[in-house]
Amino acid sequence: MRGRDAIAVAFRHPDGRIVWASEALDTGPHRWRFAKSPLVRGLIVLYETLIVGTRWLIRSANLQAAGEAGEGPALGGGSVAILLGVTMVLGVGFFFVVPLLVAQAITDNSGSLGQHLIEGLVKVALFLGYLAFVSRAPDIRRVFEYHGAEHMTIHALEAGDPLTTDAVRKYPTAHPRCGTEFLVVLIALSIIAFAIIGKQDRLVGVVTRIVLIPVLAAVGYELLRWGARHRANPIVKAIMWPGILVQMITTKRPSDDQIEVAIVSMEQALVADGEQVPAGSTLLERDRLDPEPAAAPA
């Protein structure tokens, strides 16, 4: 859970305990003078998603490996950097470069509206197909269930409800400020932006699609914030509705034990920000996560 000035994470340990940790958002890009300014803040969130989020996901995997095997090798900083770098290259290539090359091949790089439409359709098909494919894996489905628990807990907090399993259970798994919705907005923006740019040769087209990703991400984040504030407007709701629909894939109904983990994460995020936990909330038993052991030398 991301708070105003800190994040908190909670895990279900293999032995059944809930363990948690919090981290102040005061390092790296968070120290930039204009870190909270429009457009710049979108890049900060992108950094948090890629760097901070990946680091904690790997920590979760290390925790499970250690708990189930009695010991588990921890991935060091260098391994995380390589993993993230390879993942980013593959992601950009698959979702941005491949659609361009397919569209150019079909239309003989005519630069026409049809080419951009084909490129956009290929992007959407790859994006939805990828999500539908990975969601069939049991481990990914469990991640999506925790994703749903996170959103439901946020809904309860925003509604002023106490953070209890029963209160959280009544809310939907989709949320208008979800990262999935951000990706949908990013894809839509890329289709519009490259249609405006017009015809480019193959190499320039590939380069622009890579270079403009941070720009599109910054603009997309601002649109996502604006859309969340004006979601009561029926026109805005209709425009942003595809993002909610895609969350039918990326969020699933969680179990009670998963909701409990989400509640602990939210409560610790509030504490880390100096906020009060809502009255009547369930104060579940929890343990602070031990510091991660250093990776063994190669």
N, C-alpha and C positions, 0 to 999 in steps of 0.2 A: 504494500500500500504506500502510495506517495502522499506525503503531507506537504505542508507549506515549505518547511525548511529541512525536512528529513524524510527518509523512507523507513519502513519497518517490514520485516519479513517474518513469516512463521512457517514451520514445517511440522508435519506429522512424522515423528521419529519412528523407525522400524519397531521400537519397543512399545509404541503406543502413546508416548508422551508428546506434548506439543512443546516445541522449542522455538525461541524467537531471537531476533537481533534487530538492532536499529542502526542507522547510518546517517550522519548529518550530510546534507547536500551543500558542502562548503569547499569542495576541492575541484580541481580542473576548471572546466568552462563555467562552473557555478560562481567562480570568483570574478568573471568578467564584469566590467563596469556596467555594461548594458545587457546583462544576462536575462533580465526580466522585461526587456523592451519588446514591443511588437516585432514580429518576424524573427528576431534573435532568439526569443524564448522557444520557438518551435524547433530550432536547431539544438537547443539544450535538451529538450524532451527527446529528440532523436538520439542524442548522445546517451541519455539515461537508458533509453530502450535498448540500444545496441551494446553499450559497454557495461553499465551498471546491471541491467537486466540479465545479460548473458553471464556475468560473473556470479550472480546469485543463483541462477539456474544450475550452473556447474557446481556451486557449493551444495545445492540440494542433491544433485546426483552423487557427489562425493559422500554426503551424509548417508544416503541410502546404501551405497556400496560398502561403507565402513560398518554400518549397522547390520547388514545382511551377511557379510563375509567375515566380520570380526575385525577386519582391517581393510583399508581401501586406499589406493594410490590417489593423491590429490593432484589435480592439474595445476601446474604453475602458471605464472603470469605470461611466460613466453608461449606456452601451449595454448592458452586462452587467446592470445593475440593472433596466433597462426590460425586457429579454428575460426575466429571471427573474420579474419581477413579472407580466408577461403570461402566462407559462407557468403560474405558480401559480394565477392567477385561472381560466384555462381548465381546469386540472387539477381544482381544487376543484369548479368548476361541472359538469364532465363526470362525475366519479366520485362526487360526493356530492349535489349539488343535483338533477341530472337524474333519478337513480333515485328520489329522494323525490317529485318532481313526477309521474313516471310512475305510481308506486304510489298516490299520492293520487288521481290521475285515474281509475285503474282501480277503486279501492275507494270512491270518493267520500269520501276522507279519513275513513274509519270508525274509524281508530285500532286496528283489529283485528290479531290475529296474522297474518292473511292479508296485510294491507298491509305489515307489516314483512318478511314472507317474500318478497313480490314485490319490495320495495325491495332486499333482500339479493341476490336472484337477478339483478336488473338490474345491480347493482354488479359481481357476479362475471362476468356476461356481457360487460359493457363492458370490464372489466379484461383478461379473457382475450382478447377480440376485438381490443382495441387492441394487446396484445403480439404476437398472431399476425399482425396486419396489418403492423406496423412491422418485424417480423422478416424479412419478405420483401424488404425493401430491402437491396441488397448492402452498403452502408455500415454499416447497423445490424447486419447479420449479422456483419460483421467486428468490431464492438464487442462483440457477444455471444461471439465467439471469444476475444477478449482477456479478457472476463469469466470464461470457462472456464479460461483459462490462469492467471488470478489465483487462482482457487479451488484448482486443482490444485497450485500452488506452495505455498499455505498448508497444504494437506494434507501435502505432503512435509515442510515444516518441522515441523509438529506431530507427525509420525511419527518425527522425528529423522533423516531421510534427508539426504544431501548435496543441495544444490540444483544438480542437473544435469538436462539435458533428458530423459535416459533414466529417471531416478528420478521426475521430475515426471509424465512421460507415463503412468505406470501408475495414476494416481489419477483419481477421477471429477470431473466438472465441477461437480457440486452440492456445496454446503457449508451446514451448519446455521445459520451466522450470516450468511447472505447478506441483502442489502437486499431482494431479491425476497421472501424468506420473511418479512421484516419487513412488507412491504406486504400479504401474505396475512393475517398476524396482525392488522394494522390494520383490514382489511376485516371480518374475523370479529368483532373487538371492536366495531366500529361497528354491526354488525347486532344484537349482543347489547345494547349500551348503549341504542340508540334503541328497541328493543323494550321495555326496562324503563321508559324515560321515558314511553312511551305516546303517546296522542293529543295533537297540537299543531296549531294553525292553521298555515296555509301559511308565513306570514312567520316565525313563531317557529321552525318546523321548519327553515327554511333557515338562520336565524341560529345555532341550536344546533349544526347540523352543521358550520358553519364554526368557531365558537368552541371546540368540543370537540376539534378535530383535534389541537392540541398535547397535550391531556390524554390522548387515546387513543394518541398516538405515544409519550408517556412511559411509559404502562403497557405498551404493546406491546413496547417495547424491553426492559423488565424480563422480560416473559414469554419473549421470544426468548433472552435470556441464560440464563434458568432452563431452558428447553427444551434448549438446547445442552449444559448441564451434566448433564442427566438423560436424554440421548438413548438411553442403553442400556436404559432402562425401556421395555418394549414398549408400554405405554399411552401414554406421552409420545411415543414414536416414531410411533405411529398418529395421534395428534392433530396432530403437526407435519408429517406426511407430505405434505399438500397443498402445503406450501411447497417441498418437494423436487420434487414433480411439476411445479410451475410453472417451476422452474428448467430443465426440459427445453426451455422456450421461450427463456429469457433467457440460457442458457449453451450454447455449442457447442464441439465438439472443436477445439482450436487447432492451428495448424501449429507446426513446431519453431521458426521464427523468432519467432512470437508468444510461445512459452514462454520463449525467451531474454530477451525484453523483460520478462516477468513476473519472471524470476529476478533480473535487474538491479534492478528496482524493489524486490523483497524484500530483496536484499542491502544496498541503499542505505538502506532503512528500518531495518534492523538496525544499520547503522553510525551512522545519525542518532540512534538510541536508546542508543548506547554498548554494543551487544551484539556478540557474536562471530558471524561467518558460519560455518555448520556446516563442519566439516572435510571436505575432498574436494569442496567445491562448485566449480562452474565459474566462474572469474573472467574473464568475457567482456570484450572491449575495449569501452570506453565513454568518452563525453566529457560533461563538465558542460555543461548547457544554458546558452547565453548569456542574459544579461538581456533581457527583452522590450523592444523599442523602444517609445518613447512614441507614442501614437496621434497622427496628424496633426491639427492644429487644424481645426475645421469651417469 
